[in-house]
Amino acid sequence: MGGAVSAGEDNDELIDNLKEAQYIRTELVEQAFRAIDRADYYLEEFKENAYKDLAWKHGNIHLSAPCIYSEVMEALDLQPGLSFLNLGSGTGYLSSMVGLILGPFGVNHGVELHSDVIEYAKQKLDFFIRTSDSFDKFDFCEPSFVTGNCLEISPDCSQYDRVYCGAGVQKEHEEYMKNLLKVGGILVMPLEEKLTKITRTGPSAWETKKILAVSFAPLIQPCHSESGKSRLVQLPPLAVRSLQDLARIAIRGTIKKIIHQETVSKSGNGLKNTPRFKRRRVRHRRMETIVFLDKEVFASRISNPSDDNSLEDLEEERQDEEEKTLPETKPDPPVNFLREKVLSLPLPDPLKYYLLYYREK
């Protein structure tokens, strides 16, 4: 699946293309996609394909196409504090993006059939927490992964607010999947070649919406043990955070508020720090007609007599000329104000690094 949008040169450009094609439609989803570089979840020798709208598979490792993940994230309607279950959690790419939205008081669990993929996901999660520039911008709900077949989850497990299944669900397993949901919860899964959103509106009431046609490998059926009994999957317990952990969350939150207030007072307004978009300026109206001839591309603008954009065009050309006369300078590296504030606190170094999650600079 995939190929619905153009490839990007980097993660930001891929997200721009997904937005333009209306696969990403909300700010929360956009922020999560921009915060985690898709290429970080590829093996090094395959990274040149990371920003294409294509699925990728190598051995047991698999990533769905970006357009599919976009539709899934939008359909889940994620909110801070919800519980999420990812069936077939794979590399942990989707679970990590979900964790950025759920925040520190959410629940983020994943079930994966292959133990080698679980290890891969844990390595990628550790790399994100230690090195990502985005980590300190969010309050993260760290995913927990368990090994097992998602069709063998223990019947006494807790139900979830949001559930996603990353493999094709056979019709006979639809009820099983529905029963993993709390009332008011949302289930997104490939069902009968359609990405399907099911909302539990009551104990025995459901609303179903078909999102788009997809092609997923089917769920692998359970293999019974020699005794003939299935191996039940025990999901992680819903643990209560320690007082120490809660204090770290509260302190980091307070520091972020102080940084925000300082930024507002310096700028004189309450504009929030929006994510970076493409570096180049795109003026769509200058290429309303494109003609392809062999490998050459000729572009011409067809003017509309009823539109008079000459003044706007002259103004943009003037701005372009001014930009050309400015000396070329490399942008300053982003400043991690949270890290600077924490390191400046009159606290012992071990406590400072605990507040920073022992992250590398």
N, C-alpha and C positions, 0 to 999 in steps of 0.2 A: 504494500500500500504506500501511497505518497505521490510525489510529483505534482501536487496541486499548486505549489507556489515556486517561484524562482529560487535558485540557490543563492546564498549570501556569501560575502567574503569573510564575514566573521559572525559571531553570535548576535550582535545587535542588528546587523543587516538582515539576518534570517528572521528575527522577530519583527522588524519593520515590514518584511514581505508577508508574514502571517497576519499582521494587523491590516495591511492594505487589502488582503484577500478575505478579511472578516472572519478568520479562524480565531484570532484573539480579539475579544470585544470588551473586556473589562480591565480596569487599572490593576486590580489585585493580581490577576493572571499575568498581565504583561510584566509587572514587577518581578514576579517569581521566575518567569522565563529569562528575563534579562540578568537576574542575579546568579544563575547557574549556567556556566558555559557547557553547552552540549558536548563539545569536543573533549572535555575532561573525562567523559564516560566511554570514550573510544580507546582501543588499543593504539599505541603510538603509530604503528604502520598503516592504520586506516583513517587517521584523523583528517586527511584531505577530503573525505566524504562527509564530515560531521555536519556541515551547514547546508547540505542538500536535503530536500524534502523527501527523503527515502528511508525506509526501514533498513536496519543493519543487523546481521547475524553472523556470529563466528563461534562455532562449537555450540555450547549452551548459552553463550552470551547473546542477548537480543535487545534491540531498541526499536520501538515503533517509530513511524515517520512523525516529524514535528507537527504536521497538520492533524494527526490523530490525537497526539497528546494535548494539543490545543483544544480540540473539541471535548476531550475527556475532562480537562480542567474546568472549562466553562460549564459543562453539564453538571459537574459535581456541586457547583454553587457553594464553594468552601467558605467557611467563616472561622474566626479565631475561637478556640476552645472546643471544637468538635472532635469526635473520634473518627478515625479513618482506618480502613482495612484494605490493603492492596494484595490481591490474590494473583500470584505470579509476579512478585515484586522485582525480579530481575536485577538489573544493575543498581537499582535504588534511585535512578534519575528522577522518576516521577514522584517517588516518596519524599525525596529531598525538597522538590519544589512545593509539594503539599505542605511539608513541615514549616516552610517559611510563612505560610498563610495561617496555619493552625495556631502558631504561637506557643509559648512555654506551658500553657495549661491544656493543650490538646492531647490527643492520643494518636500515635502514628505506628501502626503495626503492618508487617508484611509477611507473607507466606511464600516461600520459593521451593520448588521441587529439588533443585540441584544444589548440593552443598558447595561446589566450586564457585557457583554464581553468588552464593551468600558471602563467601570470602571476598570475592571481587567487589561486591556492593559495600562491604564493610571498609575495604581499602579506599574506595572512592569517597565514602562518607567521611572517613578520617582525614583524607586529603582536603576535602571541602572545608571542614571545620578548622583545620590548622592553617590553611593558606589563602582561602578565598577573601577577596576584598569586600565581598557582599555580606559576609557572616555578621559583622558588627552592625549592619544596618537593619537587621531583623531580630526579632525574638523567635528563636528556632525551636521547633518540636522535633527532637531527634528521632529518626525511625528506629524501630527494633525489628529485626528479622528472625524468623524461625524456619527451619527446614521441614518440609513435608508436602504431602499432596493436599491441595486446598479443598478437595472433595471429602477429606477425612477429618475435618475440624471437629473437635469434641463437642457433643451436643449441649454440654453445660457451659459453653463459652459465653462471654458477654456479647450483646448485640452492639452494632455500630451505627453512627449517624451517616457515614458515607462509606460505600464499598465500591471498589473497582476490580474487575477481573480482566486480566490481560491476555486471555486465550478464549477461543470460541467455545461458547457454552451450548451444550446439547439441550434440546427442549425438555428432556426428562430431568435435567438438573435445575430448571428454572425455579421451582419451589424451594429447593435447597438454598439457592442463592438469596431468594427473597427473605427467608427466615433469618438471615444474618443481620437484617436491618431493624433498627428501632422504628417505632411509629414516627412518621415525619421525616424518616431518612430517605436517602437517594442511593440507588444502585445503578451503576453504569457498566455495561458489559456487551460484548459481541454476541448477539443471539440471532440465529438463522440468517447469517450474512448481513446483519444490520447492527450498527452501534446503537444500543438501546438504553434509554433512561427510564428507570422505574422508580416511582415515588410511592412510599408506603403512607397512605392517607388515613389508615385505621388498622385495627388488629387483623382484619381480613379484607381490607380495601386497598386497591392499587391503581395508580395512573401510569400508563405506558406511552412513551413517545419514541418513535424511530428517528434517529438523528441523521445517519448517512450510511450508505452501503460500504461494507468493509470486507476484508478477507483475512481471517486470523487462523492460525493453526489451532486445532481443537484441543480441549483439555485432555490431559492424559488420564486414563482411567486408573483407579487404585489397584495396586498389586497386593493381594492378601498374603499374609505370612503362612508358614507351613501349618500352623494350627487352624488356618482358615479364617482367622480374625484380622480385621483391618488394624492398621497402626494409627491410632488417633493422634491428631495434631493438637498439642496444647499451646494455645496462644499466650503471649507474655501477660503476666498479671497486670492489672491496673494499679500500679504502685503509686503511693503517696510520696510526693517530693519531700526531701529532707528540709529541715529548717535552714541548714547551711545553703542549700540550693535555692530556696525561696529568697534568702537574703541576697544572694548574688543577682537574682533576677530583679529584685527591687532596687538594688544599688545601681545596676546598669540602666534600669529604666529612669531613675532619677537623674543620672548624669546625662542621658539623652535629652531629657526635658530641658536641662540647663543649657546644653549645647544649642538646642532649638531656639530657646529664648534669646541667647546671645546672638545667634544668626539673624533672628527677626529684628532685634534692636539695631544691629549694624546695617542691615539692608533697608530698614525703615518700612518694611511691609511684611506680610505674612505669607508670602509665596513660598511654597514648599520646594525642596530640591528635587526636581524632576529627573528621571533617568535620561542618560545621554542617548540621542538618536544618531542617525547617520551624520557623518561629518560634512558631507557635501550637501549643497542646497539643490533641491529638485524643483524645476519650474515646468510643470506638466503642460502648460498651455503652449509652450514653444514646440511641442512635438505632437500635435493632434493627428498628423498623418504620417505614417511610416511606410516606406516602400522597400521591400526586400528584393534584391537582384543578385543571384548567386551568393557570394560571400560578402558583397558590399551592402551597406545600409545607407539609404538616402532619406533624409528627414526634411519635411517642409511643413510650414504652417499654413493652414487655410484660414484666411481671415474671415470673420463674420462682420458684414457691414454694420450690423446693429450694435456691435461691441466696439468700444473705443478704449483700448488698453495702452495707447501709445505713451501716455504720461507715466503709467506704471512701468512700462518697459524701459523708458529712459531713466527712471529712478533706479531700477535694478541694475542697469548697465553702469550707471554712475557709481553705485555701491561696489560693483565688481571691480571697477577700475581702482577705487580707493583701496580695496582689499589687496590688489596686486602690488600696490606701491608700498604696503607695509612689509617690514622685514619678516622673513619666515622664522618663527621660533617654535620650539617644541613645547607642547603643553606641559605644565607642571604636573608631577605625579599627584594623584589624589591624596589628600591628607585624612588620616584616620583620627578624627578629633576625639572619639571615644577612647581610643588607646592612649592618646596623649594625656587626656584628663586623668585616666586611671593611673598612669605612670607618675603623674605629678602629685598624687595623693600622699599624705604623710602616713603611709602604711608600710609594714614589712614587705619585702619583695615577694615572698611566697604567697601572701594574700593578694598582692597586685596580679600576679600571674594566674591565680585562681579566678579572679574576676575577669581575666582575659581568656579563660578556658585554655590556658597554656598555649595560646596560638603563637605561631612564628610571626616575626615582624613582616 
